[in-house]
Amino acid sequence: MASLSTSISKGLLHSPELREYMLETVVYPREPELLKEIRLITSNHPRCLMATAPEAGQLIALLLKLTNAKKTIEIGVFTGYSLVLTALTIPDDGKIIAIDIDRDAYEMGLPIIKKANIEHKINFIQSSALSALDELLNKNDNRGSFDFAFIDADKVSYQKYHERMLELVKVGGIIVYDNTLWFGTVAMPEECVKETMKPNRQHIIEFNKFLAADTRVQISQVPIGDGITICWRL
Ligand SMILES: C[S@@+](CC[C@H](N)C(=O)[O-])C[C@H]1O[C@@H](n2cnc3c(N)ncnc32)[C@H](O)[C@@H]1O
């Protein structure tokens, strides 16, 4: 059998024409100029594929608006596509706690953050996410206080992040997980998956099963970008 991994690309619409159609017709015409600039800057990064897909970003912005999100948290910032998107979408007195171990990537996007005049909304914490989250949980007024969370970091920790998010996000708030279809590999026979993709594929398969059984959230998995799962905190 030919290796399915050869067809892996960003986005799950494995007709490149269909994805291009969606991007060109619906996503790019509505994408703010500053986000286009972040994409351009990010294209120079050797791991540019890590950035959140613009079509997933568009849905995240819609969710932020629908829920009137003001206090948000993001795990996995990279060069800042989802961060800038969030900061542009929430109100001027909104706040984002943005956690990443990598400050260099964040600083690539920092000129755009300054240009967009959204720096006052952002509290960037350079840290391993688990310890930063545990520190947040030590302060009682953080519990149940976040309207929205976006999780897009190491897949091995998604379950641990989830438990902490359930403490931090208020009832009625939203938690979004990125990459929950992991380039489509979750549905491929294991022997067809590239070795480098196997560990995260396994973590995501386990996480999806776990979330599907978690009665503390209502969920929907949306097959855009690399697959996002939207959780509504019950
Ligand atoms: C997929 S990228 C995030 C993409 C970003 N949301 C965007 O729109 O460009 C994943 C990020 O998670 C960060 N990361 C990975 N493991 C982490 C950890 N344990 N704690 C904090 N950040 C982590 C990486 O440094 C990387 O920047």
The ligand as a MOL file (V3000), in Angstrom:
LIG
                    3D

  0  0  0     0  0            999 V3000
M  V30 BEGIN CTAB
M  V30 COUNTS 27 29 0 0 0
M  V30 BEGIN ATOM
M  V30 1 C 1.4820 24.7690 17.1600 0
M  V30 2 S 2.4750 25.9910 17.9040 0 CHG=1
M  V30 3 C 1.3000 27.2400 18.3260 0
M  V30 4 C 0.7820 27.9700 17.1330 0
M  V30 5 C 0.0320 29.2600 17.4570 0
M  V30 6 N -1.2180 28.9990 18.1400 0
M  V30 7 C -0.1950 30.0760 16.2080 0
M  V30 8 O -1.3330 30.4350 15.8830 0
M  V30 9 O 0.7970 30.3470 15.5220 0 CHG=-1
M  V30 10 C 2.8750 25.2330 19.4230 0
M  V30 11 C 3.6190 26.1070 20.4120 0
M  V30 12 O 3.5550 25.4600 21.6800 0
M  V30 13 C 4.7440 25.7060 22.3780 0
M  V30 14 N 4.9010 24.6570 23.3910 0
M  V30 15 C 5.1440 23.3500 23.1960 0
M  V30 16 N 5.2060 22.6990 24.3670 0
M  V30 17 C 4.9900 23.6120 25.3400 0
M  V30 18 C 4.9150 23.5670 26.7610 0
M  V30 19 N 5.0720 22.4220 27.4260 0
M  V30 20 N 4.6730 24.7090 27.4290 0
M  V30 21 C 4.5000 25.8750 26.7730 0
M  V30 22 N 4.5580 25.9960 25.4300 0
M  V30 23 C 4.7880 24.8750 24.7160 0
M  V30 24 C 5.8190 25.6940 21.3050 0
M  V30 25 O 6.9550 26.4370 21.7510 0
M  V30 26 C 5.0980 26.3090 20.1080 0
M  V30 27 O 5.3790 27.6770 19.9790 0
M  V30 END ATOM
M  V30 BEGIN BOND
M  V30 1 1 1 2
M  V30 2 1 2 3
M  V30 3 1 2 10
M  V30 4 1 3 4
M  V30 5 1 4 5
M  V30 6 1 5 6
M  V30 7 1 5 7
M  V30 8 2 7 8
M  V30 9 1 7 9
M  V30 10 1 10 11
M  V30 11 1 11 12
M  V30 12 1 11 26
M  V30 13 1 12 13
M  V30 14 1 13 14
M  V30 15 1 13 24
M  V30 16 1 14 15
M  V30 17 1 14 23
M  V30 18 2 15 16
M  V30 19 1 16 17
M  V30 20 1 17 18
M  V30 21 2 17 23
M  V30 22 1 18 19
M  V30 23 2 18 20
M  V30 24 1 20 21
M  V30 25 2 21 22
M  V30 26 1 22 23
M  V30 27 1 24 25
M  V30 28 1 24 26
M  V30 29 1 26 27
M  V30 END BOND
M  V30 END CTAB
M  END
